[in-house]
Amino acid sequence: MPRVSDSMETAVISRWLRRDGDAVSVGEPLVEVETDKTTVEVVAEAGGILRIVAPDGAEVAPGAVIADIMASGEAPPPRAAPVQRVRATPVARRLARDAGLDLAALAPGSGPLGRIHRIDVERRLADVLPPDVIRPSRAKLAAAERLVASKREIPHYYVTVEVDAREALRRKDELAGQGERVTLTDLVAHATAQALREHADLNSSWSDCGIVRHAAVNLGIAVSLENGDLLVPVVAGAEEKTLLELAAAIHGVSDRARGGHLTPAEASGGTFTITNLGIHGVVHFHAIINPPESGILAIGAVVPVPAIVEGALVEVPRFSLSLSADHRVYAGVAAARFLGDVKVRLET
């Protein structure tokens, strides 16, 4: 079981993608694993015959053996008896896990061969929960703990600039005419990644040993899921990508986050995050820093603003960029210079 994040204590085998005894090759997806943050695919690190140790639904700690891959004819190593599986649908397992219910206590269920269904879990929840209490998911609980720690431990301060959106929108429309899918978020992400190359203080983290400067810009993109949970998939090496390469990478990790198919590398390791509520009409907001990063950039909605251009009163589209910054890592001047750089890149 891989350790997907520093906060991961256990993970659940959601679904084996190959069967016991199948021949597998290096890099082939083997199993979907659900952590407190997301669902990731684990791939084969070697080729051979798959021998499954932990079945679907098993909850195991990082580092525990969930399967062996052996050469043809090789006998599997002795193992303790695997976790006994309670028959239940995936939806029932998820509901029970999120509510903190022991599936075994619900057995036998109402389905064939005693399989536990969603209705069995909901009936138990109706017995133990007041009607106005909603159990948060594991992902929401983990995010709550992380963000509470962020506000408690990180001295946040906030810096905002207004950006003239005319050139960015022109560039977006120009690329759309060429059949390229590029959003305002992509344009801001590209300008941010390039600016972070020149402003290394902002691509740094506070640690007990001192300030850690990261060699690469691993850009986190806040993604909202249908159930209200928030994930932050990561695009590694964003500063090395062209605008179109970065846009494609952002769309790819965002789609995989919504579908529950992030890889472990895409679910962790961020050095700076971008979040956009402008698409929902929010003009200006302050985001909470995602530890251990030292900054998060909030994008507001594009709105027409009256301005004097060449002596005439006209409407100019503008949007806000608000940086939430860690004062332990850099002061306001560094934040202002960084935002000024991002602004210039977007306006030119």
N, C-alpha and C positions, 0 to 999 in steps of 0.2 A: 504494500500500500504506500503510494508516494505521499510525501508531505507537501500539500499544495500551498499552504500558508503557515506563517508562524503561529497563528492562533488556533490552528487545527488540532483538536484533541482526538477525535474519531471521525470515521467516514463510513458511509453505508454503500454496500454493493447494490447499485440500482438494477443493473442488467448486464449479464454476460453476453457479449456479441458473438463469441464462438463457443462451441460445445466442448465438453470434456472429451479428450481423445483426438481433437482436430489437429491437423498439421498447420502451424502458423509460421509466419516469416517476420523478420526484423521490421519494426515500424508499423506493423499491422494493428489496427485498433482491436483491443481484446475485451474491454469492459468499461461500462459507464459507472462512475463513482460519484456519489453525492456528498459534498462537504457542507460546512456551515455557511459557505459563501456561494457555491455554484455546483453545477454538475460538470465533470470533466471526463474526457476519454483517456484511458491508460493504454499505451501501445506496448507491443512486445519488444523487449530489449534483446531478444535472441530468437533464433529460429529453432523449431523442433516440434515435439508433441505436447499439447497443452493438457495439464492435469490440474483441474480446479480443486482448490482447498476450501475456500470460503464461498458459500452459495449465494444466490440472489437474496437480498434482504439482510445479510449478515452485517453487523456493525463492528468494525475492527479499528485498532489504533494504527497510526502511521508506522511503517517499518514492519508490520506483521505480514507474514506470508499469506497471500490470497490465492496463489497458483504456482505451479512449477512448470518449467519448459524443459523437456528432456530430449535427448537424442533417441532415435527410433530404437526400441528394444530395451532401453534403460529402465530399470525398476524405479518407481517413485520413492523418495525418502520417507522414512516413518514420520508420521505426524500425529498429534493429538486429534481425537475425533473432532471433525468440523462442527461449527455451530449448527444446532438443529433448527431447521427452517419451519416457521409457522406458516401454513398456507394462507395467503392473503393477496388481494389484488394490489397493484402498485399504488393506486389512489388511496386505498385503505392504509397501506404502510405509511404513506406520506402524512396522512391526516393524524394517524396515531402517534407518529414520531414528533410531529409539530406540537401536538397536544400533550406530549409527555406520557402517553398511555403505553402500558406493556401489552403488546399484541397477544402474548401467550394467555393473558388474563381474559381475552375476548374469545378464545377458542372454546368449542368449535363454532365457526361462523355459520351464517345462513346459506352459504353457497354449497355447490357440490363437493363432496368429501370433506365437509366442514370448513371450506375456504371462507375466510373473513372478507366481507365486502364493505363498501363505503357505508352502507346503511347501518351495519353493526357498530362501526366506530361512532357514527353520528348519534345513534341511540344511547351509547354509553356517555358521550359528551353531554347530551341533553340531561342525563341524570346527575352529572357532577359539576356542570358549569351553569352559572346564572345566564339567562338569555341574552344579556347585554355585554358579556365578556367574550372577547375574541382572542384565542391563543395566537401569539405571533409565531411566525415560521422560524426555523433555526437561523436562516439567513438574516432575518430582521432582528433577532435577538443578538446575533454576533455584531451586526452593524450598530445597534444601540449601544452595546458595551464599548465598541471602538470609538464611537463619536462622543460619548460621554467622557471617556478618557481624554480625547482630543481637546474638548473644551475645558476640562479640568486642568490639564497639564501644559497645554500650549498657549502662550500669550499671544492671542490673535490680535492683529490690527488690519485695517482695511484701507485700500487705496483704489480710487476709481478714475477712469478717463472716459471721455466721450469720443467716439470714432465716427468720422465722416464715411458713410457706407457706399458712396457713389462708385468709387473705383472697384471695391470688392464685389458689389452687385453687378457691375459691368463685366468684370472678369467671370463671375459665375454664369451670367447669361451667355457670354461668348463661348464658354466651354460647353454649356448645354446645347448651343447651336451646332457644336461639333460632335454631339452624342455622348458627352462625358457627364457623369453624375457627380457633381461637386456641390456641397452645401456651404452655407456660411460657417458652420461649425468646422468643416474641413479647412476652409481658408484661415480661420482663427488658429486652428491647430497647427497648420504649417507655419504661420507667422510666429507662433509661440515657440515651436520647436527650434526654428532658426534663431530666434532671439535668445533662447536659453543657451545656445552655443557661445554667445557673447557675454552672457550674464550668469557665470557659473555659480554664483552665490545662491541663486534661486533654484538651481538644480542640485540642491544639497539637503542633508538631513541632520538633525540633532541627535547625538548619541551620548552615552555615558563616557565614551572615550574622547569625544570632541565632535567637531563638525565634519561630516563625511561628504566629500564632493564626488558626485557620480560621473563616471567617464562618458556615459551615454544618456540620452534623453529617452526614458521609457515613459511614454505619454499615456496616462489613464484617461478614459472617456466615460463619464457617468452615463449609465444606461438604465432607464426605468423599465421594469417588467410589468406584465399585465396585472399581477397580483399586488402591485404597489411596492415590491421590493426593489432595492437599488443595487446594481452591480457596477464595478469599475474595471472593465477589461482593459488590458494594457497592450499598446503597440510599442514594441522594443525598437530602439535605434531610430526613433522618429526623425531625428535631425539629419539623418543620412538619406531620407526619402524625398523625392520630388513631390510636388503638390498632388499629382494624379496617383502616385504610388501610395502616398499617405492616405488620400481619400479612400482608395480601394481597401487599404489595410483597416481603416476605421470602420468602414461599412462591414467588412468581413468579421471583425471581432464583435461588433455590435449585434450582428445577426446571430452569431454563434452564442453570444451571451443570452439573447432572448430565447434561443432554442435549447439552451442547457448543454451546449457542446463545446465549451471553452477547454483548451488544453491547460495543464498546470502552469505552463509558462505565460499564458495569456491571462491568468487569473491572479497574478501577483507580480511583485517586482517593480511597481510604478515609482517614478521619481517626481512627477508633477501631474496634476489632474486638471481637466477642463470639464465644465458642466454648463448646460444651456437650458434655461427655462424661457428664453425668448420665444421659442416656438409655441409656447402656451400663452403668449401675450404679456409675460412679466417683463417690465421695463428695467428693473434694477433689483438686485438681491445680493446678499452675502452668503457664501457657502462655508461649510465647516471643513477644515483641513483634514485630509485623509492620512493618518500616521502610517509610516514614519516620514512622509513628505513634509515639505516646509511651505508649500503654496498650492492654492487652487484658484483657478480663474473662472469667474462666472460671466456668462454672456447673456445680455438682455435683448429685448425685442427691438427690431428696427422700427423707428417711428419718425414721421416727418416733423422737422423742426424749422421754424422761420429763421432765415439767415440772410445777410447782405452779401451778394455775390456780384462783383464788378458793378457795384453801385445800385443794384436792383434787389428788392426784397423778394426772396424765393423760398420754396420749401426744399430742405435738404434732408435726406434720410440719414439718421444717426442711430447708433446703438452704444450701450455702455459695456465696458469691461471692468469688472470689479475683482481685485486681487485680495484674497485673504492670505495673510503672511504670518510667519512665525518670527517674532521679534528676537528670539534667541539666536537665529541663524543670520538674519540680515535686517538692517534698519530701513527706515522709510525712504531714504535717498536711493538706495539700491532698488527698491520696489518701484519707485517713480521712474527711474531710468529704464528699467525693464519694460514697464507699461508704455513709456514713450517710444521705445524701439518697436514694440508690437504695433502700436498705433501708426507709426510712419510706414511700416511694411504693408499694412492693410490699406492705407490711404494712397499708396503709390504703386 
